[in-house]
Amino acid sequence: MSTKIAIICSKAFMKRIISIAQNVTDIQIEFYLYRHPSEAPILVKQIKPCDALLFGGTLPYLHAQSLLSEIPIPWNYIKQDETAISTTFLSLVAKHTVPIDRISIDVMNPAFVDNVLAEIEYTGEKPHVQHISITEPTENILQRHMALWNTKSIDFVITSIHSVFDELQALQIPAMRMLDTKNSIIQCLEETKSKSLLTKSESFKAVVGLLEIPKDSSIESTILSQIAKATFSTYKQISAHTFELYTTAGHLQNALEKENLEELIQQIEQPFKLAFGYGHSILEATQNAQYALTFAKPSEIYILDEHKSLLGPFPNSKGKVSLKTDDPYVLQMAKLTSLSPLNISKLINFSHERQSAQFTSQNLAEYLQVTRRTTERIIKKLVDNGYAKVVGEEMTHQQGRPRTIYELNFATY
């Protein structure tokens, strides 16, 4: 099945893409054309069902950037870089004998022009560079080009904005559009197609859920049906107190993002455990769900993915803990401290989620959900091997010994 890509671009750029897109197999293209890049946000809201979205340049992408978090499909944009600028300069030199310092060029990043000139070891006067910004009307860019032409400071204009090119043509000012190379466009189309295929494969991964209730409890069938509906699951009862749900990663992610599942979970008055496992097969997903269930606490949801990363608990935290690692640094640390890679991964996650680098054994015990005694043993192993250090004491409001304050002393990023 071909990948349908919606492309937001100018009419002129549409013609270029059409001439190149035939080099990419298994794609369909539907164009949404603007007269000005600032119209991109309006066009985003007009897109019909498709597999991916591509912007025909950095400027339309920047105008629509704030809307992209709401788009459920992958997106991409054709980026302006040194290759485009050097190709355009080469084309200009080949077709027109125009000195570099007699050119006015508008670009998203002026540093790219400097980089190109440095690469070719150009030491003469530089071109007139106009910086494009979404906070400035493109009319201003046009006026600056025109002012340079009217004062006879330039002989030619290179523009990245198709509407500016059309205006310059109408005024009979010599100009050309920035050239995106054929290979760059093909690569961007291929990359956009790959993003779509990856998203689809991720969304259709098998997911098995396990809902477990205590032996002296029961759960209403309506609640169970609503959980299945929220996650687009089918379910079956596998024992008197355990239910299995079958869905896909895309449906489960959608339920979590919209908080439909979390709202339903809060309606269940009886204690329960709920965990999900991802896998490339039902068997693998079931095994991961069973393992995730061992971490589950009442009214919380855990997910164990196919990479053995534990996600959750939802809804209170969306942290990620790796249950396996091949990182030699973590393995060496585990060997020296006699702590499991799982505990080390939890310590790293603990560090990422805290606002302060300093902590007490009580802080860590609450995060790990273990006893103070267990936590103190973990901290002692860290301190003894130089992976944590004592940095002070915290006086309590009640009588008793002050609490020791620690800091982790190893790389957590």
C-alpha positions as CSV (number, residue, x, y, z in Angstrom):
1,M,0.0,0.0,0.0
2,S,1.4,3.4,-0.9
3,T,2.1,6.2,1.6
4,K,-0.1,9.3,1.1
5,I,1.8,12.5,1.8
6,A,0.1,15.9,2.2
7,I,2.5,18.7,1.0
8,I,2.0,22.3,2.0
9,C,4.0,24.5,-0.5
10,S,3.8,27.2,-3.1
11,K,2.5,26.6,-6.7
12,A,6.0,27.0,-8.1
13,F,7.5,24.4,-5.7
14,M,4.7,22.0,-6.4
15,K,5.9,21.8,-10.1
16,R,9.4,21.0,-8.9
17,I,8.2,18.3,-6.5
18,I,6.0,16.7,-9.2
19,S,9.0,16.5,-11.6
20,I,11.0,14.7,-8.9
21,A,8.5,12.6,-6.9
22,Q,8.4,9.9,-9.6
23,N,11.8,8.8,-8.3
24,V,10.3,7.7,-5.0
25,T,8.3,4.5,-5.1
26,D,5.0,3.8,-3.3
27,I,3.9,7.3,-2.5
28,Q,0.8,9.4,-3.3
29,I,1.0,13.2,-3.1
30,E,-1.8,15.7,-2.4
31,F,-0.9,19.4,-2.5
32,Y,-2.2,22.2,-0.3
33,L,-1.0,25.4,-1.9
34,Y,-0.3,28.8,-0.4
35,R,0.3,32.2,-1.9
36,H,2.3,33.2,1.2
37,P,4.0,30.9,3.8
38,S,2.0,32.5,6.6
39,E,-1.1,30.7,5.3
40,A,0.4,27.3,6.3
41,P,-1.5,27.1,9.7
42,I,-4.8,27.5,7.8
43,L,-3.9,24.8,5.3
44,V,-2.9,22.4,8.2
45,K,-6.5,22.5,9.3
46,Q,-7.7,21.7,5.8
47,I,-5.7,18.5,5.4
48,K,-7.7,15.4,4.5
49,P,-6.8,11.9,5.9
50,C,-3.3,11.0,4.9
51,D,-0.2,9.2,6.3
52,A,2.3,12.1,6.6
53,L,2.7,15.8,6.3
54,L,5.5,17.6,4.5
55,F,6.2,21.3,4.4
56,G,7.9,22.6,1.3
57,G,10.4,24.8,3.2
58,T,11.5,26.0,6.6
59,L,9.3,29.2,6.6
60,P,5.9,27.5,6.2
61,Y,7.0,24.9,8.8
62,L,7.8,27.7,11.3
63,H,4.5,29.4,10.7
64,A,2.6,26.1,11.5
65,Q,4.9,24.7,14.2
66,S,2.6,25.5,17.1
67,L,-0.1,23.3,15.6
68,L,2.0,20.2,15.0
69,S,1.7,18.8,18.5
70,E,-2.0,18.2,17.7
71,I,-1.3,16.4,14.4
72,P,-1.7,12.6,14.8
73,I,0.6,11.8,11.8
74,P,4.3,12.3,11.4
75,W,5.5,15.5,9.7
76,N,8.7,16.7,8.1
77,Y,10.0,19.8,6.2
78,I,12.5,20.5,3.4
79,K,15.3,22.3,5.2
80,Q,17.4,25.0,3.8
81,D,21.1,24.3,4.2
82,E,24.5,25.0,2.8
83,T,23.9,22.6,-0.1
84,A,21.0,24.6,-1.4
85,I,22.9,27.9,-1.1
86,S,26.1,26.6,-2.8
87,T,24.0,24.9,-5.6
88,T,22.2,28.2,-6.2
89,F,25.5,30.2,-6.3
90,L,26.9,27.7,-8.8
91,S,23.8,28.0,-11.0
92,L,24.0,31.8,-10.9
93,V,27.7,31.8,-11.8
94,A,27.1,29.4,-14.6
95,K,24.3,31.4,-16.2
96,H,25.1,35.0,-15.3
97,T,28.4,36.7,-14.8
98,V,27.4,38.5,-11.5
99,P,30.0,39.2,-8.8
100,I,29.2,37.8,-5.4
101,D,29.1,41.3,-3.8
102,R,26.5,42.4,-6.3
103,I,24.0,39.9,-5.1
104,S,21.2,40.3,-2.5
105,I,20.2,37.0,-1.0
106,D,17.5,36.2,1.6
107,V,18.0,33.1,3.8
108,M,16.7,31.5,7.0
109,N,20.2,31.3,8.5
110,P,22.8,33.9,7.4
111,A,25.5,31.7,8.9
112,F,25.0,29.2,6.0
113,V,26.1,31.9,3.5
114,D,29.3,32.5,5.5
115,N,29.9,28.8,5.7
116,V,29.7,28.4,1.9
117,L,32.0,31.3,1.2
118,A,34.5,30.0,3.8
119,E,34.4,26.5,2.2
120,I,35.3,27.9,-1.3
121,E,37.9,30.3,0.4
122,Y,36.2,33.4,-1.0
123,T,37.9,36.5,0.4
124,G,36.2,39.3,-1.5
125,E,33.3,41.5,-0.6
126,K,30.3,39.5,0.7
127,P,26.8,39.5,-0.8
128,H,24.0,41.5,0.8
129,V,22.3,39.0,3.1
130,Q,18.7,39.4,4.2
131,H,17.6,37.4,7.3
132,I,14.2,35.8,6.9
133,S,12.1,35.7,10.2
134,I,8.5,34.7,10.8
135,T,8.2,37.8,13.0
136,E,8.8,40.1,10.0
137,P,6.5,40.4,7.0
138,T,8.0,39.1,3.8
139,E,7.0,42.5,2.3
140,N,10.0,43.9,4.3
141,I,12.4,41.5,2.6
142,L,11.0,42.5,-0.8
143,Q,11.5,46.2,0.0
144,R,15.1,45.7,1.1
145,H,15.9,43.9,-2.2
146,M,14.2,46.7,-4.1
147,A,16.0,49.4,-2.2
148,L,19.4,47.8,-3.1
149,W,18.3,47.5,-6.8
150,N,17.1,51.1,-6.9
151,T,20.4,52.5,-5.5
152,K,22.3,50.3,-8.0
153,S,24.0,48.4,-5.2
154,I,23.1,45.0,-6.7
155,D,22.7,43.3,-10.1
156,F,20.8,40.2,-9.0
157,V,18.5,38.8,-6.3
158,I,18.4,35.2,-4.9
159,T,15.2,34.7,-2.8
160,S,13.9,31.8,-0.8
161,I,10.4,33.1,-0.8
162,H,8.4,32.3,-4.0
163,S,6.0,35.3,-3.5
164,V,8.9,37.6,-3.4
165,F,10.3,36.1,-6.6
166,D,7.0,36.7,-8.3
167,E,7.0,40.4,-7.2
168,L,10.6,40.8,-8.4
169,Q,9.7,39.3,-11.8
170,A,6.8,41.7,-12.1
171,L,9.1,44.6,-11.4
172,Q,11.6,43.2,-14.0
173,I,14.3,42.9,-11.3
174,P,16.7,40.0,-12.2
175,A,16.1,37.3,-9.7
176,M,16.1,33.5,-9.2
177,R,14.6,31.2,-6.6
178,M,16.8,29.3,-4.1
179,L,17.4,25.8,-5.6
180,D,16.7,22.8,-3.5
181,T,18.7,20.0,-5.0
182,K,16.9,17.0,-6.5
183,N,18.7,14.6,-4.1
184,S,17.7,16.7,-1.1
185,I,14.0,16.6,-2.2
186,I,14.2,12.8,-2.9
187,Q,15.8,12.2,0.5
188,C,13.2,14.3,2.3
189,L,10.3,12.4,0.6
190,E,12.0,9.1,1.4
191,E,12.5,10.2,5.0
192,T,8.8,11.3,5.3
193,K,7.7,8.0,3.9
194,S,9.9,6.1,6.4
195,K,8.5,8.1,9.3
196,S,5.0,7.1,8.3
197,L,5.8,3.4,7.9
198,L,7.6,3.5,11.3
199,T,4.6,5.1,13.0
200,K,2.3,2.6,11.5
201,S,4.4,-0.4,12.6
202,E,4.7,1.1,16.1
203,S,1.0,1.7,16.3
204,F,0.1,-1.9,15.3
205,K,2.3,-3.6,17.8
206,A,0.4,-6.2,19.8
207,V,-0.6,-5.1,23.4
208,V,-1.9,-7.4,26.1
209,G,-3.4,-6.0,29.3
210,L,-3.8,-7.8,32.6
211,L,-6.5,-6.7,35.0
212,E,-6.2,-8.4,38.4
213,I,-8.6,-7.9,41.3
214,P,-8.3,-9.3,44.9
215,K,-10.0,-12.6,45.7
216,D,-12.6,-11.0,47.9
217,S,-13.6,-8.3,45.4
218,S,-15.5,-8.1,42.1
219,I,-15.6,-5.6,39.3
220,E,-18.7,-4.5,37.4
221,S,-19.0,-5.8,33.9
222,T,-19.9,-2.3,32.7
223,I,-16.6,-0.8,34.0
224,L,-14.7,-3.7,32.3
225,S,-16.6,-3.0,29.1
226,Q,-15.8,0.7,29.3
227,I,-12.1,0.0,29.8
228,A,-12.1,-2.3,26.8
229,K,-14.0,0.4,24.8
230,A,-11.5,3.2,25.8
231,T,-8.6,1.1,24.6
232,F,-10.3,-0.5,21.6
233,S,-9.7,-3.9,23.3
234,T,-11.3,-7.3,23.2
235,Y,-11.2,-9.1,26.6
236,K,-11.7,-12.4,28.2
237,Q,-11.7,-13.7,31.8
238,I,-8.8,-16.1,32.3
239,S,-9.5,-16.8,36.0
240,A,-12.0,-15.8,38.7
241,H,-10.0,-12.6,39.4
242,T,-8.0,-12.0,36.2
243,F,-8.9,-10.6,32.9
244,E,-6.9,-10.3,29.7
245,L,-7.3,-7.4,27.2
246,Y,-6.0,-7.4,23.6
247,T,-5.4,-4.2,21.7
248,T,-2.6,-2.3,19.8
249,A,0.0,0.2,20.9
250,G,-1.7,3.0,18.9
251,H,-5.0,2.5,20.6
252,L,-3.5,2.3,24.1
253,Q,-1.4,5.4,23.5
254,N,-4.5,7.2,22.3
255,A,-6.4,6.2,25.4
256,L,-3.6,7.4,27.7
257,E,-3.1,10.7,25.9
258,K,-6.8,11.6,26.0
259,E,-6.9,10.4,29.7
260,N,-10.0,8.3,28.8
261,L,-8.5,5.3,30.5
262,E,-7.3,7.2,33.6
263,E,-10.8,8.6,34.2
264,L,-12.3,5.1,34.0
265,I,-9.7,3.8,36.4
266,Q,-10.7,6.4,39.0
267,Q,-14.3,5.1,38.9
268,I,-13.3,1.7,40.1
269,E,-13.9,1.6,43.8
270,Q,-12.4,-1.8,44.5
271,P,-8.6,-2.3,44.6
272,F,-7.1,-3.7,41.4
273,K,-3.9,-4.0,39.4
274,L,-3.6,-3.2,35.7
275,A,-0.6,-3.6,33.5
276,F,0.1,-3.8,29.8
277,G,2.8,-5.5,27.8
278,Y,4.0,-4.6,24.2
279,G,5.4,-7.2,21.9
280,H,5.9,-8.3,18.4
281,S,3.6,-11.3,19.1
282,I,0.8,-12.0,21.5
283,L,3.0,-14.4,23.5
284,E,5.7,-11.7,23.9
285,A,3.2,-9.1,24.9
286,T,1.6,-11.4,27.4
287,Q,4.9,-12.2,29.1
288,N,5.7,-8.5,29.3
289,A,2.3,-7.8,30.8
290,Q,2.8,-10.4,33.4
291,Y,6.2,-8.9,34.3
292,A,4.8,-5.4,34.4
293,L,2.0,-6.6,36.7
294,T,4.6,-7.5,39.4
295,F,5.4,-3.7,39.6
296,A,1.8,-2.5,39.6
297,K,0.3,-0.8,42.7
298,P,-3.4,-0.3,43.4
299,S,-5.0,2.3,41.0
300,E,-1.9,2.6,38.9
301,I,-1.0,1.4,35.4
302,Y,2.4,0.1,34.2
303,I,3.5,-0.7,30.7
304,L,6.5,-2.9,29.8
305,D,7.5,-2.5,26.1
306,E,9.3,-4.9,23.8
307,H,12.7,-3.3,24.8
308,K,12.1,-4.2,28.4
309,S,11.6,-0.6,29.4
310,L,9.0,-0.1,32.2
311,L,6.8,2.9,31.7
312,G,4.7,4.5,34.4
313,P,3.1,4.5,36.8
314,F,0.2,6.2,35.0
315,P,-1.4,8.6,35.8
316,N,0.9,10.0,38.5
317,S,4.2,9.6,36.5
318,K,5.2,8.9,33.0
319,G,8.8,7.9,33.8
320,K,10.8,5.2,32.0
321,V,12.9,2.5,33.8
322,S,15.0,0.1,31.8
323,L,14.7,-3.5,33.0
324,K,17.7,-4.6,30.9
325,T,20.8,-2.8,29.8
326,D,23.9,-3.3,27.8
327,D,25.5,0.0,28.8
328,P,29.0,-0.9,30.1
329,Y,28.9,2.0,32.5
330,V,25.7,0.7,34.2
331,L,27.0,-2.9,34.2
332,Q,30.3,-1.8,35.8
333,M,28.4,0.2,38.4
334,A,26.1,-2.8,39.1
335,K,29.1,-5.1,39.6
336,L,30.8,-2.8,42.0
337,T,27.8,-1.9,44.1
338,S,26.0,-5.3,43.9
339,L,22.9,-3.4,42.9
340,S,20.8,-4.6,40.0
341,P,20.7,-2.7,36.7
342,L,17.0,-2.2,37.4
343,N,17.7,-0.3,40.7
344,I,20.4,1.8,39.0
345,S,17.9,2.7,36.2
346,K,15.5,3.7,38.9
347,L,18.1,5.9,40.6
348,I,18.8,7.6,37.3
349,N,15.1,8.2,36.8
350,F,14.8,9.5,40.4
351,S,17.5,12.0,39.6
352,H,15.8,13.2,36.4
353,E,12.4,13.7,38.1
354,R,13.7,15.7,41.1
355,Q,13.9,19.5,41.1
356,S,16.9,19.3,43.5
357,A,20.1,17.3,43.2
358,Q,20.0,16.7,47.0
359,F,17.9,14.1,48.7
360,T,17.4,12.2,51.9
361,S,16.9,8.4,52.4
362,Q,13.2,9.2,53.0
363,N,12.9,10.9,49.6
364,L,14.4,7.9,47.9
365,A,12.3,5.4,49.9
366,E,9.1,7.1,48.8
367,Y,10.2,7.1,45.2
368,L,11.3,3.5,45.2
369,Q,8.3,2.4,47.3
370,V,10.5,0.4,49.6
371,T,11.3,0.5,53.3
372,R,13.8,3.0,54.8
373,R,16.0,0.1,55.8
374,T,16.2,-1.1,52.2
375,T,16.9,2.4,51.0
376,E,19.7,3.0,53.5
377,R,21.4,-0.3,52.3
378,I,21.2,1.0,48.7
379,I,22.6,4.4,49.7
380,K,25.4,2.8,51.7
381,K,26.5,0.8,48.7
382,L,26.5,3.9,46.6
383,V,28.5,5.9,49.2
384,D,31.0,3.1,49.8
385,N,31.8,3.0,46.1
386,G,31.9,6.7,45.5
387,Y,28.6,6.9,43.5
388,A,26.9,9.1,46.2
389,K,28.2,11.5,48.8
390,V,27.1,13.1,52.0
391,V,26.6,16.9,51.6
392,G,24.9,17.9,54.8
393,E,22.2,17.3,57.4
394,E,18.6,18.3,57.7
395,M,17.2,19.2,61.1
396,T,13.7,17.8,61.8
397,H,10.9,19.6,63.6
398,Q,10.6,16.7,65.9
399,Q,13.1,15.2,68.3
400,G,15.5,12.7,67.0
401,R,18.6,12.5,64.8
402,P,19.0,14.9,61.9
403,R,18.5,13.4,58.5
404,T,21.6,13.0,56.3
405,I,21.5,14.8,52.9
406,Y,23.0,13.1,49.9
407,E,23.9,13.8,46.3
408,L,24.4,11.2,43.5
409,N,28.0,11.3,42.3
410,F,27.7,9.6,38.8
411,A,26.6,10.6,35.3
412,T,22.8,10.3,35.0
413,Y,22.3,11.5,31.5
